[in-house]
Amino acid sequence: MNPLATFSHAGMEGTRLRKKRQIIKGVPRMMGSHDRESYWVFRELNAEVGPGEALIMVSRNPVRTNAAARAWAGLLPIDQGEMTRAPSVLLLASPQPRWVRELSVEQTIRMLAGIYGLRDAQIDQMVQPVARTAMVDGLLHRSIEDLGKQIRDQIAFGVARHAPVSMIIFDHTATMGTRPFRETCLDQVIALRESGKAVVVVTDKPRVALGVGTSAVIIRGKKSQQVSVVEAAEFLVRDRVRGPKKTSARFEEEEDDPGF
């Protein structure tokens, strides 16, 4: 089966600020106190995902996985190698409070689906299924502001669940919402995969990786690595045990530089 989306020796450069180490006393500061320097967010990334598959992306630095997810969603360009995108992609995002402050639940569903580029006829057919999935089918005329962030998360998940797209990316959103809803999320992601959609999951939770993944990749700054789902889960467990990121030279191979 041909993959829907691929990275081939892909790389992306980022820019960060480094505090200048040398400060000359008695000399007026005519320049900024920080230097800009470029670095590889990720490099030599090889990954693919096809219909009915779920790719798990993990890293010690979330900037790397987030950047790769956004590249596949068409929001960021790569600077090295090649990338192919699926015909239609949805990167799951929960609506911010200021977007929907004066909207009802139904209006929030329609607005979010519209942001993803769905047509009016598609949105009309989605409202009721999304409301049932998000557990808000009896609240369509309620103000979304009265219901809180977890309900907004559930609505976003519901839109992703029913959107007519070929690939869905969950960027740390594979489980979200209230506790009863979170308990259903992984089963719904598996259902998406089994329906023939390509699924990409960015996560730092071993349970999520093991629960839905069919393949995995560890994303690093110098060279990424394709691994099994079990190896990705073990990597996440070791990362939690290791604790805060180290920045000394001896840990350079782990690519723990700061983000953008």
FIBA-623545 format. One record per residue: residue in three letters; chain; y, x, z of N, C-alpha, C in turn. Coordinates in steps of 0.02 Angstrom, whole numbers, always signed. Last residue first. Example, Ala and Ser with C-alpha at 12.3 -4.5 7.8 and 13.67 -1.06 7.14 Angstrom:
<pts>
PT   r c   n.py   n.px   n.pz  ca.py  ca.px  ca.pz   c.py   c.px   c.pz
PT ser A   -112   +642   +354    -53   +684   +357     +2   +645   +394
PT ala A   -284   +660   +390   -225   +615   +390   -165   +660   +390
</pts>
This chain:
<pts>
PT   r c   n.py   n.px   n.pz  ca.py  ca.px  ca.pz   c.py   c.px   c.pz
PT phe A  +1350   +624   +980  +1412   +629   +941  +1471   +642   +986
PT gly A  +1260   +708  +1115  +1266   +666  +1056  +1333   +675  +1021
PT pro A  +1204   +874  +1167  +1236   +809  +1176  +1243   +772  +1111
PT asp A  +1038   +942  +1137  +1111   +946  +1133  +1141   +877  +1143
PT asp A   +901   +964  +1146   +933   +920  +1195  +1009   +924  +1194
PT glu A   +784  +1016  +1076   +842   +986  +1043   +879   +938  +1089
PT glu A   +677  +1088  +1117   +674  +1016  +1131   +734   +978  +1103
PT glu A   +713  +1216  +1092   +666  +1186  +1046   +659  +1110  +1057
PT glu A   +791  +1252  +1202   +824  +1237  +1139   +777  +1201  +1090
PT phe A   +762  +1290  +1327   +741  +1223  +1308   +769  +1204  +1240
PT arg A   +821  +1411  +1345   +749  +1410  +1342   +721  +1342  +1324
PT ala A   +958  +1387  +1359   +933  +1410  +1295   +857  +1404  +1290
PT ser A   +991  +1232  +1448   +986  +1305  +1443   +951  +1324  +1378
PT thr A   +997  +1097  +1472  +1038  +1123  +1417  +1033  +1199  +1410
PT lys A   +890   +958  +1503   +912  +1025  +1519   +949  +1054  +1459
PT lys A   +904   +787  +1552   +898   +837  +1500   +925   +904  +1522
PT pro A   +819   +724  +1699   +879   +735  +1658   +870   +793  +1609
PT gly A   +637   +710  +1688   +702   +695  +1717   +759   +710  +1671
PT arg A   +500   +724  +1669   +543   +783  +1663   +612   +771  +1693
PT val A   +452   +596  +1673   +435   +642  +1728   +482   +702  +1728
PT arg A   +501   +548  +1552   +523   +517  +1615   +509   +563  +1674
PT asp A   +432   +630  +1463   +505   +632  +1465   +532   +602  +1529
PT arg A   +300   +591  +1483   +321   +659  +1502   +397   +664  +1508
PT val A   +310   +462  +1426   +292   +470  +1496   +313   +539  +1521
PT leu A   +343   +493  +1294   +390   +455  +1334   +374   +460  +1408
PT phe A   +226   +561  +1256   +290   +596  +1254   +341   +560  +1298
PT glu A   +134   +457  +1265   +127   +514  +1310   +192   +554  +1313
PT ala A   +180   +380  +1157   +182   +353  +1225   +177   +408  +1276
PT ala A   +152   +469  +1052   +221   +448  +1065   +228   +420  +1135
PT glu A    +13   +474  +1061    +51   +535  +1073   +124   +518  +1087
PT val A    -15   +341  +1025    -34   +365  +1091     +5   +428  +1109
PT val A    +28   +340   +893    +62   +297   +942    +46   +320  +1012
PT ser A    +34   +508   +826     +2   +444   +837    +42   +404   +888
PT val A   +173   +581   +733   +121   +581   +785    +87   +513   +787
PT gln A   +279   +690   +650   +241   +628   +645   +182   +633   +693
PT gln A   +428   +762   +702   +355   +768   +702   +324   +699   +698
PT ser A   +572   +860   +650   +540   +801   +678   +465   +806   +667
PT lys A   +669   +995   +688   +612   +973   +649   +577   +916   +684
PT lys A   +797   +996   +751   +778  +1046   +702   +720  +1024   +658
PT gly A   +811   +879   +831   +867   +905   +793   +847   +953   +738
PT arg A   +682   +752   +818   +715   +809   +850   +771   +833   +805
PT ile A   +582   +615   +845   +640   +640   +808   +675   +694   +849
PT ile A   +419   +575   +821   +464   +603   +871   +521   +636   +833
PT val A   +344   +428   +761   +376   +491   +744   +421   +511   +803
PT ala A   +197   +327   +725   +254   +348   +766   +282   +414   +740
PT ser A   +107   +172   +695   +120   +243   +683   +183   +262   +722
PT thr A    +95    +49   +749    +38    +72   +708    +46   +145   +689
PT gly A   +148    -31   +903   +151    +21   +852    +87    +31   +813
PT val A   +144   -122  +1009   +158   -147   +942   +150    -95   +886
PT gly A   +102    -61  +1131    +90   -132  +1118    +97   -153  +1046
PT leu A   +143    +70  +1138    +71    +56  +1133    +58    -15  +1112
PT ala A   +284    +49  +1146   +254    +90  +1093   +181    +73  +1083
PT val A   +294    -27  +1263   +315    -56  +1200   +283    -18  +1142
PT arg A   +247    +64  +1359   +212     +1  +1349   +230    -31  +1283
PT pro A   +343   +169  +1356   +275   +180  +1331   +238   +115  +1317
PT lys A   +507   +151  +1307   +456   +121  +1350   +387   +132  +1321
PT asp A   +609   +180  +1228   +592   +232  +1276   +540   +206  +1326
PT thr A   +620   +147  +1049   +607   +128  +1119   +599   +190  +1162
PT val A   +635    +68   +899   +662   +124   +937   +654   +105  +1011
PT val A   +530     +9   +778   +548     -1   +848   +572    +66   +878
PT val A   +516    -80   +631   +533    -15   +660   +558    -27   +730
PT val A   +409   -166   +523   +443   -166   +587   +455    -94   +609
PT ala A   +387   -266   +381   +390   -198   +408   +433   -199   +470
PT lys A   +288   -416   +377   +353   -382   +379   +344   -310   +404
PT gly A   +169   -483   +386   +181   -442   +327   +248   -408   +325
PT ser A   +133   -545   +500   +155   -589   +445   +171   -549   +382
PT glu A   +112   -444   +588    +53   -474   +558    +70   -522   +501
PT arg A   +245   -420   +628   +207   -368   +593   +148   -399   +555
PT leu A   +273   -540   +693   +313   -519   +636   +275   -468   +594
PT ala A   +178   -532   +796   +173   -586   +747   +214   -570   +685
PT ile A   +231   -425   +867   +166   -417   +835   +156   -471   +782
PT val A   +347   -488   +913   +353   -430   +869   +287   -418   +832
PT gln A   +289   -584   +995   +327   -606   +936   +337   -548   +887
PT asp A   +231   -506  +1094   +187   -548  +1052   +224   -571   +989
PT leu A   +347   -452  +1148   +301   -408  +1113   +253   -448  +1069
PT cys A   +411   -569  +1206   +441   -530  +1152   +390   -489  +1113
PT thr A   +369   -640  +1316   +345   -662  +1250   +365   -616  +1193
PT glu A   +432   -584  +1423   +359   -584  +1424   +329   -606  +1357
PT arg A   +564   -614  +1400   +541   -545  +1389   +465   -542  +1386
PT phe A   +569   -747  +1443   +574   -732  +1372   +548   -662  +1357
PT pro A   +557   -738  +1582   +507   -775  +1544   +508   -759  +1470
PT arg A   +675   -652  +1606   +607   -629  +1619   +554   -670  +1581
PT thr A   +794   -660  +1468   +771   -676  +1535   +698   -654  +1544
PT gly A   +820   -520  +1353   +828   -588  +1377   +803   -597  +1448
PT met A   +695   -413  +1274   +763   -429  +1296   +765   -501  +1321
PT thr A   +612   -291  +1184   +606   -339  +1240   +676   -350  +1267
PT ala A   +665   -224  +1078   +600   -256  +1069   +583   -303  +1126
PT thr A   +781   -153  +1076   +788   -225  +1085   +721   -261  +1075
PT his A   +798    -22  +1036   +794    -36  +1108   +803   -110  +1122
PT asp A   +817    -87   +892   +844    -27   +923   +851    -38   +999
PT phe A   +713   -142   +778   +729   -158   +848   +752    -93   +881
PT ile A   +725   -197   +616   +731   -138   +659   +753   -161   +728
PT ile A   +628   -266   +488   +668   -279   +548   +666   -218   +592
PT met A   +611   -311   +319   +605   -259   +370   +653   -274   +427
PT ser A   +630   -419   +236   +567   -383   +230   +557   -330   +284
PT val A   +690   -581   +291   +700   -512   +271   +633   -476   +270
PT pro A   +735   -718   +339   +694   -703   +280   +709   -632   +253
PT ala A   +726   -734   +517   +765   -714   +458   +719   -696   +399
PT his A   +659   -761   +634   +653   -809   +580   +691   -789   +516
PT arg A   +683   -655   +722   +614   -681   +715   +607   -724   +653
PT ala A   +820   -640   +719   +778   -588   +689   +708   -615   +676
PT val A   +853   -756   +791   +876   -749   +722   +834   -697   +686
PT gly A   +794   -724   +916   +770   -781   +877   +791   -778   +804
PT phe A   +874   -617   +956   +802   -606   +943   +774   -663   +901
PT ala A   +994   -687   +973   +990   -633   +924   +917   -619   +906
PT ile A   +955   -773  +1078   +975   -801  +1013   +971   -748   +959
PT gln A   +932   -680  +1179   +876   -721  +1155   +893   -752  +1087
PT asp A  +1061   -629  +1198  +1007   -585  +1175   +949   -626  +1146
PT arg A  +1124   -743  +1248  +1146   -715  +1184  +1093   -668  +1155
PT ile A  +1054   -751  +1367  +1044   -804  +1317  +1068   -780  +1249
PT gln A  +1102   -637  +1431  +1031   -643  +1417  +1016   -697  +1365
PT lys A  +1241   -661  +1449  +1217   -611  +1401  +1144   -621  +1383
PT gly A  +1286   -839  +1471  +1277   -769  +1489  +1243   -726  +1435
PT leu A  +1326   -973  +1470  +1255   -958  +1475  +1240   -884  +1487
PT asp A  +1456  -1007  +1443  +1428  -1030  +1507  +1358  -1003  +1520
PT glu A  +1478   -964  +1315  +1509   -926  +1369  +1481   -945  +1437
PT ile A  +1425  -1060  +1234  +1386   -999  +1244  +1414   -957  +1301
PT ser A  +1428  -1228  +1278  +1468  -1168  +1265  +1426  -1106  +1280
PT arg A  +1307  -1336  +1202  +1336  -1304  +1261  +1377  -1243  +1240
PT his A  +1238  -1387  +1097  +1310  -1404  +1101  +1343  -1375  +1163
PT leu A  +1107  -1343  +1114  +1143  -1324  +1053  +1218  -1337  +1058
PT leu A  +1009  -1352  +1211  +1076  -1330  +1232  +1121  -1315  +1172
PT gly A   +878  -1369  +1184   +912  -1425  +1215   +984  -1410  +1234
PT asp A   +840  -1247  +1133   +841  -1304  +1087   +873  -1366  +1118
PT val A   +830  -1121  +1185   +895  -1155  +1195   +898  -1218  +1152
PT met A   +730  -1025  +1163   +726  -1069  +1222   +793  -1103  +1237
PT ala A   +724   -955  +1048   +770   -929  +1099   +770   -971  +1162
PT thr A   +638  -1038   +975   +616   -971   +993   +658   -943  +1050
PT arg A   +722  -1150   +960   +659  -1156   +996   +634  -1088  +1019
PT ala A   +828  -1094   +885   +842  -1123   +951   +778  -1130   +992
PT val A   +760  -1058   +769   +790  -1006   +810   +803  -1032   +880
PT pro A   +722  -1186   +720   +672  -1137   +739   +699  -1082   +784
PT gln A   +858  -1243   +702   +810  -1271   +749   +754  -1222   +768
PT val A   +917  -1151   +605   +948  -1167   +669   +897  -1192   +719
PT met A   +863  -1127   +478   +845  -1083   +534   +867  -1108   +602
PT gln A   +914  -1210   +383   +842  -1215   +397   +822  -1175   +459
PT asp A  +1046  -1166   +379  +1031  -1235   +399   +958  -1243   +419
PT ile A  +1028  -1036   +328  +1050  -1045   +397  +1035  -1115   +422
PT gln A   +993  -1062   +197   +945  -1028   +240   +963  -1038   +314
PT ala A  +1112  -1121   +153  +1050  -1160   +152   +997  -1129   +197
PT asp A  +1203  -1013   +167  +1211  -1074   +206  +1146  -1115   +210
PT arg A  +1119   -851   +175  +1156   -904   +141  +1156   -968   +183
PT leu A  +1145   -705   +275  +1104   -761   +253  +1147   -816   +223
PT gly A  +1209   -594   +328  +1211   -605   +256  +1168   -662   +231
PT tyr A  +1224   -572   +460  +1168   -538   +428  +1163   -552   +354
PT ile A  +1326   -660   +486  +1341   -589   +488  +1286   -549   +453
PT gly A  +1253   -780   +484  +1300   -765   +431  +1319   -692   +428
PT ala A  +1183   -769   +604  +1145   -770   +541  +1191   -755   +482
PT leu A  +1293   -779   +690  +1253   -718   +688  +1212   -714   +624
PT met A  +1341   -909   +662  +1383   -852   +651  +1342   -787   +644
PT arg A  +1231   -990   +697  +1256   -990   +628  +1298   -928   +614
PT ile A  +1222   -962   +835  +1165   -951   +790  +1189   -944   +718
PT thr A  +1349  -1007   +875  +1331   -937   +884  +1272   -919   +839
PT gln A  +1340  -1143   +849  +1388  -1103   +811  +1373  -1029   +817
PT glu A  +1243  -1177   +948  +1228  -1184   +876  +1276  -1143   +833
PT val A  +1316  -1147  +1065  +1254  -1112  +1050  +1237  -1117   +976
PT ser A  +1493  -1138  +1024  +1434  -1169  +1054  +1373  -1128  +1037
PT leu A  +1629  -1022  +1058  +1580  -1055  +1015  +1525  -1089  +1056
PT glu A  +1721   -941  +1117  +1737  -1012  +1112  +1688  -1050  +1069
PT arg A  +1661   -813  +1115  +1687   -840  +1177  +1698   -915  +1174
PT val A  +1602   -730  +1023  +1576   -799  +1028  +1606   -837  +1087
PT trp A  +1657   -604  +1025  +1643   -635   +961  +1633   -710   +968
PT arg A  +1664   -564  +1156  +1727   -583  +1123  +1716   -615  +1055
PT pro A  +1528   -530  +1185  +1560   -590  +1214  +1623   -612  +1177
PT gln A  +1430   -486  +1039  +1474   -468  +1094  +1510   -530  +1120
PT pro A  +1262   -525   +995  +1334   -536   +986  +1374   -518  +1048
PT ser A  +1141   -395   +977  +1163   -454  +1013  +1238   -463  +1005
PT ala A  +1050   -347   +834  +1106   -333   +879  +1127   -398   +912
PT leu A   +929   -276   +728   +943   -326   +780  +1000   -304   +825
PT leu A   +948   -256   +565   +951   -215   +626   +974   -260   +683
PT leu A   +859   -302   +429   +898   -330   +484   +892   -282   +543
PT val A   +852   -285   +252   +842   -255   +318   +886   -292   +369
PT ser A   +776   -289    +96   +819   -326   +143   +801   -304   +213
PT pro A   +708   -184    +29   +753   -230     -8   +800   -269    +37
PT ala A   +717    -29   +123   +684    -91   +106   +733   -137    +69
PT arg A   +765   +131    +56   +775    +74   +101   +736    +14    +77
PT thr A   +731   +304    +58   +727   +240    +22   +730   +184    +73
PT met A   +800   +466    +54   +786   +406    +93   +781   +347    +46
PT glu A   +793   +646    +58   +794   +582    +23   +776   +526    +70
PT gly A   +896   +788   +105   +833   +755    +89   +844   +688    +54
PT gln A  +1046   +764   +197   +995   +809   +171   +933   +769   +156
PT asp A  +1128   +671   +252  +1160   +730   +222  +1110   +777   +190
PT ile A  +1132   +491   +245  +1100   +554   +265  +1133   +611   +226
PT pro A  +1250   +367   +304  +1218   +406   +252  +1181   +466   +281
PT leu A  +1232   +211   +391  +1250   +282   +392  +1216   +317   +335
PT leu A  +1189    +83   +364  +1253    +90   +398  +1277   +162   +402
PT gly A  +1064    +50   +316  +1118    +57   +268  +1186    +66   +299
PT ala A   +957    +52   +398   +992    -12   +392  +1050     -9   +343
PT trp A   +925   +186   +398   +880   +139   +363   +911    +71   +354
PT ala A  +1032   +228   +478  +1026   +252   +409   +981   +206   +369
PT arg A  +1003   +168   +598  +1061   +145   +561  +1062   +171   +489
PT ala A   +890   +242   +636   +885   +170   +627   +943   +144   +584
PT ala A   +947   +370   +648   +896   +358   +598   +888   +283   +583
PT ala A  +1034   +347   +756  +1061   +367   +691  +1011   +354   +636
PT asn A   +944   +318   +858   +993   +267   +838  +1021   +283   +769
PT thr A   +876   +440   +870   +840   +381   +846   +888   +326   +823
PT arg A   +986   +521   +913   +946   +538   +854   +909   +476   +826
PT val A  +1036   +466  +1030  +1079   +471   +971  +1039   +482   +908
PT pro A   +940   +482  +1129   +942   +418  +1092   +989   +420  +1032
PT asn A   +841   +619  +1147   +911   +601  +1140   +917   +537  +1100
PT arg A   +706   +626  +1141   +737   +639  +1206   +811   +620  +1206
PT ser A   +635   +490  +1046   +670   +554  +1051   +694   +563  +1122
PT val A   +542   +387   +931   +560   +408   +998   +595   +476   +995
PT met A   +492   +248   +841   +534   +308   +838   +556   +325   +909
PT ile A   +353   +172   +769   +387   +185   +833   +427   +250   +825
PT leu A   +323    +53   +645   +338   +123   +659   +376   +129   +724
PT ala A   +207    -57   +594   +260    -49   +645   +267    +24   +662
PT glu A   +162   -153   +448   +158    -93   +490   +216    -93   +540
PT gly A   +176   -252   +353   +123   -259   +402   +114   -200   +447
PT pro A   +237   -142   +228   +225   -211   +250   +166   -214   +299
PT gly A   +275    +24   +299   +259    -23   +246   +249    -93   +272
PT val A   +367   +169   +328   +341   +107   +356   +332    +58   +298
PT glu A   +383   +345   +362   +378   +288   +316   +350   +228   +353
PT ala A   +457   +507   +374   +430   +446   +405   +428   +392   +352
PT asn A   +520   +660   +413   +475   +627   +366   +444   +566   +401
PT leu A   +656   +759   +437   +625   +697   +459   +585   +667   +402
PT glu A   +732   +877   +440   +662   +878   +419   +624   +817   +445
PT arg A   +836   +827   +577   +824   +867   +518   +749   +869   +504
PT phe A   +973   +748   +663   +902   +758   +650   +894   +795   +584
PT val A  +1097   +805   +691  +1074   +749   +731   +998   +745   +724
PT trp A  +1148   +966   +689  +1100   +921   +657  +1080   +867   +707
PT tyr A  +1327   +989   +703  +1258  +1003   +723  +1213   +953   +688
PT ser A  +1493  +1057   +707  +1441  +1014   +677  +1373  +1036   +703
PT glu A  +1629  +1052   +820  +1575  +1089   +788  +1524  +1040   +762
PT arg A  +1793  +1070   +877  +1744  +1027   +843  +1691  +1072   +813
PT asp A  +1855  +1115  +1036  +1836  +1135   +969  +1787  +1084   +941
PT his A  +1990  +1071  +1144  +1921  +1065  +1123  +1913  +1089  +1051
PT ser A  +2122  +1070  +1173  +2080  +1105  +1220  +2007  +1102  +1202
PT gly A  +2233  +1100  +1032  +2193  +1059  +1076  +2149  +1101  +1121
PT met A  +2377  +1210  +1037  +2320  +1179  +1004  +2281  +1139  +1055
PT met A  +2472  +1265  +1114  +2495  +1239  +1050  +2440  +1203  +1013
PT arg A  +2507  +1288  +1271  +2452  +1262  +1232  +2479  +1229  +1169
PT pro A  +2591  +1440  +1312  +2593  +1368  +1300  +2534  +1346  +1257
PT val A  +2524  +1556  +1423  +2537  +1544  +1352  +2537  +1468  +1341
PT gly A  +2484  +1574  +1553  +2553  +1591  +1536  +2571  +1579  +1464
PT lys A  +2316  +1617  +1519  +2367  +1594  +1565  +2436  +1617  +1542
PT ile A  +2209  +1560  +1399  +2253  +1616  +1415  +2310  +1591  +1458
PT ile A  +2046  +1516  +1403  +2113  +1489  +1414  +2158  +1546  +1438
PT gln A  +1896  +1494  +1325  +1948  +1544  +1339  +2016  +1510  +1345
PT arg A  +1816  +1384  +1294  +1800  +1424  +1353  +1857  +1472  +1373
PT lys A  +1847  +1219  +1249  +1862  +1290  +1237  +1852  +1330  +1301
PT lys A  +1717  +1103  +1241  +1776  +1126  +1277  +1786  +1200  +1265
PT arg A  +1671  +1029  +1091  +1654  +1079  +1141  +1718  +1102  +1175
PT leu A  +1623   +880  +1015  +1678   +919  +1043  +1651   +966  +1096
PT arg A  +1526   +856   +865  +1538   +849   +936  +1596   +894   +957
PT thr A  +1455   +776   +726  +1509   +818   +753  +1518   +804   +826
PT gly A  +1305   +784   +626  +1353   +751   +670  +1406   +801   +692
PT glu A  +1199   +762   +484  +1242   +803   +525  +1289   +760   +567
PT met A  +1031   +729   +450  +1098   +700   +459  +1138   +745   +506
PT gly A   +894   +737   +335   +935   +765   +387  +1002   +731   +390
PT ala A   +726   +720   +275   +794   +694   +284   +829   +729   +342
PT his A   +604   +734   +212   +642   +794   +230   +715   +776   +242
PT ser A   +615   +570   +180   +581   +629   +154   +624   +691   +165
PT phe A   +586   +411   +241   +628   +470   +247   +586   +528   +222
PT thr A   +568   +244   +175   +544   +312   +188   +602   +359   +203
PT ala A   +505    +78   +161   +560   +123   +179   +533   +191   +197
PT leu A   +386    +22   +115   +450    -11   +100   +509    +35   +111
PT pro A   +247   +107    +37   +293    +96    +93   +357    +61    +70
PT asn A   +109    +30    -46   +169    +70    -50   +216    +55     +9
PT met A    -60    +43     +0     +0     +0     +0    +62    +44     +0
</pts>
